[in-house]
Amino acid sequence: MMKTGYRYVTLRYVHDVVTEEFVNVGVVVFASDHHFLRARFSTNCGRLNGMFGQIDEAHFKATIDHVDASFTNQSEHLKPGVKDIHELVGRILPADDSSLQWSRSGGGLTRDPSETLNHLFSRFVERYMEETPVPA
Protein backbone atom coordinates (compact mmCIF):
# COMPACT_ATOMS: atom_id res chain seq x y z
CA MET A 1 0.00 0.00 0.00
CA MET A 2 1.32 3.45 -0.93
CA LYS A 3 1.84 6.19 1.56
CA THR A 4 -0.13 9.40 1.31
CA GLY A 5 0.61 12.85 2.64
CA TYR A 6 -1.24 14.19 5.66
CA ARG A 7 -1.36 17.36 7.74
CA TYR A 8 -2.26 17.67 11.41
CA VAL A 9 -2.90 20.32 14.03
CA THR A 10 -3.40 20.09 17.77
CA LEU A 11 -6.11 21.88 19.68
CA ARG A 12 -4.70 23.65 22.70
CA TYR A 13 -6.40 24.82 25.86
CA VAL A 14 -4.67 28.13 26.65
CA HIS A 15 -5.68 29.12 30.16
CA ASP A 16 -4.08 32.56 30.06
CA VAL A 17 -3.47 34.06 26.63
CA VAL A 18 -0.86 36.45 28.07
CA THR A 19 1.44 33.70 29.41
CA GLU A 20 0.54 31.38 26.50
CA GLU A 21 0.79 28.28 28.70
CA PHE A 22 -1.26 25.47 27.20
CA VAL A 23 -2.29 21.83 27.32
CA ASN A 24 -3.05 19.87 24.14
CA VAL A 25 -6.64 18.60 24.22
CA GLY A 26 -7.12 17.32 20.68
CA VAL A 27 -5.66 16.40 17.31
CA VAL A 28 -7.02 16.77 13.77
CA VAL A 29 -5.62 14.82 10.81
CA PHE A 30 -6.34 15.70 7.18
CA ALA A 31 -5.25 13.52 4.23
CA SER A 32 -6.79 15.16 1.16
CA ASP A 33 -5.90 12.30 -1.23
CA HIS A 34 -7.91 9.91 0.94
CA HIS A 35 -10.72 12.40 1.54
CA PHE A 36 -9.91 11.92 5.24
CA LEU A 37 -10.66 14.48 7.94
CA ARG A 38 -10.91 13.15 11.48
CA ALA A 39 -10.38 14.52 14.97
CA ARG A 40 -9.97 13.16 18.48
CA PHE A 41 -10.46 15.25 21.60
CA SER A 42 -10.17 14.70 25.32
CA THR A 43 -12.57 16.09 27.90
CA ASN A 44 -10.42 14.83 30.77
CA CYS A 45 -9.89 17.87 32.98
CA GLY A 46 -7.39 16.32 35.39
CA ARG A 47 -4.32 17.76 33.69
CA LEU A 48 -6.00 21.14 33.15
CA ASN A 49 -7.00 21.39 36.81
CA GLY A 50 -3.54 20.21 37.89
CA MET A 51 -1.81 22.92 35.87
CA PHE A 52 -4.22 25.83 36.13
CA GLY A 53 -6.38 25.21 39.20
CA GLN A 54 -10.06 24.45 38.98
CA ILE A 55 -11.49 25.22 35.53
CA ASP A 56 -15.17 25.30 34.58
CA GLU A 57 -15.35 21.61 33.64
CA ALA A 58 -18.98 21.65 32.46
CA HIS A 59 -18.30 24.53 30.06
CA PHE A 60 -15.06 22.97 28.83
CA LYS A 61 -16.69 19.58 28.18
CA ALA A 62 -19.69 21.15 26.42
CA THR A 63 -17.38 23.19 24.18
CA ILE A 64 -15.21 20.18 23.28
CA ASP A 65 -18.32 18.09 22.59
CA HIS A 66 -19.58 20.81 20.24
CA VAL A 67 -16.23 21.01 18.41
CA ASP A 68 -16.13 17.21 18.11
CA ALA A 69 -19.67 17.06 16.69
CA SER A 70 -18.80 19.84 14.23
CA PHE A 71 -15.83 17.82 12.95
CA THR A 72 -17.97 14.74 12.49
CA ASN A 73 -20.43 16.80 10.44
CA GLN A 74 -17.71 18.52 8.39
CA SER A 75 -15.88 15.26 7.62
CA GLU A 76 -19.12 13.79 6.27
CA HIS A 77 -19.54 16.77 3.91
CA LEU A 78 -15.90 17.29 2.91
CA LYS A 79 -15.66 18.72 -0.57
CA PRO A 80 -12.85 17.76 -2.98
CA GLY A 81 -10.13 20.28 -3.69
CA VAL A 82 -9.58 21.56 -0.15
CA LYS A 83 -5.87 21.32 0.69
CA ASP A 84 -5.36 23.63 3.70
CA ILE A 85 -5.97 22.13 7.15
CA HIS A 86 -6.15 25.59 8.74
CA GLU A 87 -9.00 26.49 6.38
CA LEU A 88 -10.90 23.40 7.56
CA VAL A 89 -10.31 23.80 11.29
CA GLY A 90 -10.96 27.55 11.06
CA ARG A 91 -14.48 26.84 9.82
CA ILE A 92 -15.21 25.11 13.11
CA LEU A 93 -13.13 27.15 15.52
CA PRO A 94 -11.82 30.42 14.07
CA ALA A 95 -8.44 31.74 15.19
CA ASP A 96 -8.96 34.30 17.96
CA ASP A 97 -7.79 34.99 21.50
CA SER A 98 -10.07 32.45 23.20
CA SER A 99 -8.81 29.62 25.37
CA LEU A 100 -9.07 27.04 22.54
CA GLN A 101 -6.45 27.63 19.86
CA TRP A 102 -4.97 25.65 16.98
CA SER A 103 -1.26 24.91 16.76
CA ARG A 104 0.84 25.33 13.65
CA SER A 105 0.41 22.40 11.32
CA GLY A 106 2.73 19.47 10.94
CA GLY A 107 2.65 16.60 8.52
CA GLY A 108 4.17 13.53 7.03
CA LEU A 109 3.41 10.37 5.08
CA THR A 110 1.17 7.55 6.24
CA ARG A 111 -0.29 4.28 5.04
CA ASP A 112 -3.22 4.57 7.44
CA PRO A 113 -4.55 8.04 8.41
CA SER A 114 -6.75 6.59 11.20
CA GLU A 115 -3.77 4.88 12.77
CA THR A 116 -1.76 8.09 12.44
CA LEU A 117 -4.54 10.03 14.19
CA ASN A 118 -4.48 7.57 17.09
CA HIS A 119 -0.69 7.73 17.31
CA LEU A 120 -0.63 11.54 17.31
CA PHE A 121 -3.44 11.69 19.89
CA SER A 122 -1.47 9.36 22.15
CA ARG A 123 1.72 11.37 21.66
CA PHE A 124 0.34 14.90 21.93
CA VAL A 125 -2.69 14.56 24.22
CA GLU A 126 -2.51 11.43 26.34
CA ARG A 127 1.24 11.26 26.96
CA TYR A 128 1.27 13.14 30.27
CA MET A 129 -2.30 12.42 31.29
CA GLU A 130 -2.61 10.69 34.63
CA GLU A 131 -4.59 7.49 34.84
CA THR A 132 -7.87 7.97 36.65
CA PRO A 133 -8.10 5.34 39.41
CA VAL A 134 -10.97 2.91 39.03
CA PRO A 135 -13.12 2.85 42.19
CA ALA A 136 -13.02 -0.47 44.01
N, C-alpha and C positions, 0 to 999 in steps of 0.2 A: 504494500500500500504506500502511495506517495505521501510525502509530507506537504502540508499547506501552511501558508503564513497566517498568523493570528496577531491580534493586538489585545492588550488588557489594560484596565485601570483598576485602582482600588478606591473604595469609598472610605473616607476618613471621617471620624468624629473628632472635630476640633472644638475642644471645650472653651478655649479662650483664643479668639482670633488674633489677639495682640501677641501672645507668647508663641502661637502656632504649634503648641503641643497637641499631638493627635494619637488616636488609636485606630487602626484599620478595622472596619466592621463589615467589609464586603469586597467582592471581586466581580468584575464583568469581563467576559471574554467574547471577542468578535472575530470570526473567521469568515470573511466575505465570500470566498470561493465555495464554502460549504453552506452558505446561507445560515450561519450559526451565530446567534446572539443569546447568551445565557448569563445569568448572574446568580451568585450565592451571597447571602447576607447572614449575619449573626445578630440576634437580639439579646444575647447574653450580656448582662450589664455588670458582671463581676469585675472585669478588668477596668471598665470605665469608672465604677465606684471606687475601686482601689486606687486609681490614679488621681481622680478629680474630686473625690468626695461623693456624697449622694447626688445622683442626677435624677431627673424626672423620668423614671423608668417607663411609666405608662405612655407618656408622650413619645419617648424614644422608640418604643416597640411599635406604636401605632404608625409612626413615620416610616420606619423600616418596612413594616408590612405593606404600607402604601407603595413605597418605592419598588418592592419586590413584585407586587401585583402589576405595577406599571410595566416592569420589564417583561413579565410573562405575556402581557397584552401586546407590547411592541414586538417581541420576538415572533409572535404568531402572525403579525402583519408587516414583517420586514420586506421592504421593497428592494429589488435588485439595483445595483449601481452605487449604493452607499458604501463608501470606503473609510470614512473618518469616524473612529470610535467616539471622539469627543462630541461630534455632531449628534450621535445617537444617545449618549448619556445625558447630554445637555437638554434634550427634549423632555427628559423625565425629571432631572434635577439640574436646573440652570446654575452656572457658575455665579456665585455671589459671596457675601461674607457671613453666611449662616454656618451653623455648626457641622453640617454635612457637606463635604467638599471632595471633589475628584482629584486624584493624583495625576501626575504626568503619565503618559502612556508608555508601556513597554511592549515587547513582542518577541516573536520567535517563530519556529517551525514546529508543527505537531502532526502526528498521525491521527490523534483522537482529541478533538477540542473539548469534549466532555471530561475526559481524563485530565487534560491540562487545567481546566477550570477547578477540578477537585484538588489537584496538586497545588495550584496557586492559592486557593482558599486555605488549605492546610498550612502553607508556608507563610502567607501574609496575615491571616486572621487568627487561626487557631494556635499558632506556634507557642505563644506565651499565655494562652488562656488556661486558667486553673481548672482542674477537674472539679465538678460539683459533686460533693459526697452524696451517695445514695442513702436515704434514710433506712435504718434497720427495721 
